[in-house]
Amino acid sequence: MVAHLTWWRGSSIVKRPEESMKLVITACVGIVFGFLIGLSLPSKLSIPYGDSPFKIFPNPNDANHAIAAKTPVNCSTVPENGTDPDHKTADPSKIWVPANPRGAERLPPTFVESKSDFYLRRLWGVPSEDLKIKPKYLVTFTVGYDQKDNIDAAVKKFSDDFQILLFHYDGQTTEWDELEWSKKAIHVSARKQSKWWFAKRFLYPDVVAAYDYIFIWDEDLGLENYDGEEYIKLVKKHGLEISQPGAETRAGSKLTWNLTRRKNGTEVHKSSEQAQWNCRGPEPPCAGFVEIMAPVFSREAWRCAWHLIQNDLIHGWGLDFALGLCVEPAHEKIGVVDAQWIIHQGLPSLGNQGEEIEGKEPWQAVRDRCTSEWRTFGERLKNAKEAYFRSRRT
């Protein structure tokens, strides 16, 4: 055992100079090789993933680390949310503007046309000469041909500053051409559809952004005591973002909400006593409330209200109780204009477009759906609010 150990120690002493020489030669070769590689690289090495070389790999403390670690970089793919701060650096010759409207990021920002209107234009001539006047306000009626005479009388209460848009629920449109003003109106037709169905699909906020106020009215209103221009003056004077004319009734018709009834001797009122609802404070239907029969929205109020309309709830029942969410304070910016008032005539209209179901008359089947939608709307809004505040607490 001793002899063996001696041999091993002696052997290692003899070989150590040779191994050391090998290590020295290997190191020298590595240094020379590395130097040659260094000379072949460009003077500046660009790092495409960030401003600092430390960003080549995701920082574990970075909130986006998990996503960055799993997702390969692909500069040709645009994220769904329409924002990609590094996209424009991928190819400087291409446009990428995250501040543009979603879907328009690839367009030069000064060329983007994000809004529209209902102005009628010619098929000939110069575009800048198309319009002799640009209407400031948009008035919509949802109509059937049976109410042609009533709508004719109503439209004549509005000046050329008001663009008229008719939503036809009975499919009859060309028949209106016998009225001169109808030739300059916009006509949209969809059989057996409601006012709020049309509003959700054709009054998108960016489409009606050219108009200061948007009227969304029923067809059975009497406007003998009404003037459109005077109404707008009062709305502006009293700072109303959501409003309606004061309402009266004729025989056979009634008002559901006391707040909407016209008050004598005042220009505008914003609250009312309605004992049956036991209102506490400035809340609907005693304050901050107008009916869905003849509402008028400012441009900004409509931008919010449009989002309240549920896509599948087409009668709008319950919407009037939620409009206060769109303006602050609601009890100051929502009101009834008494000095310009209308008459709810209660004429047969959309209800007769229904179908008999389980022995119920068509109008009753329509009314049943209205009531059902009111409950559904209220439940959805209540649940959505609760979910929002619950998420804030967690």
Number of C-alpha atoms within 10 A of each C-alpha: 6 6 7 9 10 10 12 10 10 11 11 10 10 9 10 10 10 9 9 11 10 10 11 10 10 11 11 11 12 11 10 11 11 11 11 11 9 11 9 8 9 8 8 6 8 11 12 13 14 12 10 10 12 11 12 12 12 16 14 10 8 10 10 11 14 13 11 14 13 8 9 8 10 9 14 9 9 13 10 9 9 17 17 17 10 13 20 17 14 13 12 9 8 12 15 24 19 19 11 18 14 13 13 17 20 15 15 13 16 7 7 13 9 11 12 13 17 17 15 13 12 10 8 7 9 8 10 8 9 15 12 7 9 17 19 14 24 22 19 26 21 26 26 23 17 13 14 15 10 16 22 15 14 20 19 13 15 18 13 12 15 22 24 22 20 21 25 23 23 18 16 16 18 10 11 16 12 9 12 10 13 19 12 14 18 15 17 15 17 14 13 15 19 21 24 24 20 20 17 19 10 13 20 16 22 13 14 21 20 19 21 15 24 24 22 22 19 19 26 21 22 21 21 13 11 19 18 19 14 12 20 17 11 17 25 11 11 16 14 26 23 31 27 30 26 26 26 19 16 12 8 9 13 13 15 9 16 15 26 27 22 23 19 10 8 10 18 24 21 22 23 19 13 15 9 6 10 10 15 9 10 17 15 24 22 24 24 29 31 29 21 21 18 21 19 26 22 20 21 16 22 24 18 16 22 18 13 18 21 17 11 10 20 19 22 20 22 21 21 18 17 17 24 23 14 20 19 12 12 22 20 19 21 29 28 30 28 23 22 23 23 24 21 23 17 17 14 14 18 21 16 15 18 16 15 14 11 7 9 12 15 17 17 17 18 21 15 13 15 18 13 13 20 17 13 15 19 16 12 12 14 11 10 12 12 12 11 10 10 10 9 8 6 5
